[in-house]
Amino acid sequence: MSTAVPEPGPKDAVTTHAAAGPDVDVVAIAPDPEVAAGIIEDTPLEDIFDAGTTAQAQEIISRYPMSRSALLPMLHLVQSVQGYVSQEGIAFCAKQLDLSDAEVSAVATFYTMYKRKPCGEHLVSVCTNTLCAAMGGDAIYKRLQTHLGSEEEPLGHNETAGTPNEPGSITLEHAECLAACDLAPVIQVNYEYFDNQTEDKAVALVDALRAGKKPAPTRGAPLSTFKGAELQLAGFFPEDEAAYRRDVDGPSQAVETLRGAKLAQERGWVAPVAQDVPLPEVEKK
């Protein structure tokens, strides 16, 4: 007896694939060429990515000996314009880098930092990896889900409260390790750290963002918008030196991070000097 779709075991299936569920954006993941062509025909690339963006793309490309190496920052550039990587954004990158849409899509869909749906003004990432989860990260994420959504319809992963790209809109995501275990639980807003969070602190943080405020991160540069952060990740900063320093300068370490190094310095602890050890003889072939 056959099964409708593939299942573990020896039974044959009527079809060789399982249909996507209603929450899967099949076009965004692997666009039908005809659909993609229709999208691009309806909205010419020049209407989205103007001459200034094209010039920035060419500047990015000039940084690399091989043009295709510029794809990652190019995708950040696209997100700084649209707030996500659209089909038009994929076509723009492909055209600038002389790649196929499929080659660009393969990269854009591999990394979670490239969003396939329009993002809010702010991206709020809650670390839910082991230590943060144990210290309250899971509870913070669930609290924000209901606070930004409702008890009946909590906001889901990579879903947006408010209208994407509009002021006060927030996209919520649960993130894997944010590399700040010594300050768990942590949240990032547009990739800037807010350490030692609690449920109430997290709620106050997103409420401030929705009200148009920009709370100071625990460490790092002043808070930007998601699009602003994406432009920086593409490698573009203010030309004015004071504005540049304001955007990039900020303490990146915390007291907890440096505690071990400080103790070692106070107590005169040093790592043993590495000694050169001869490599073992390898039998000649």
Disulfide bonds with the S-S distance in Angstrom:
none
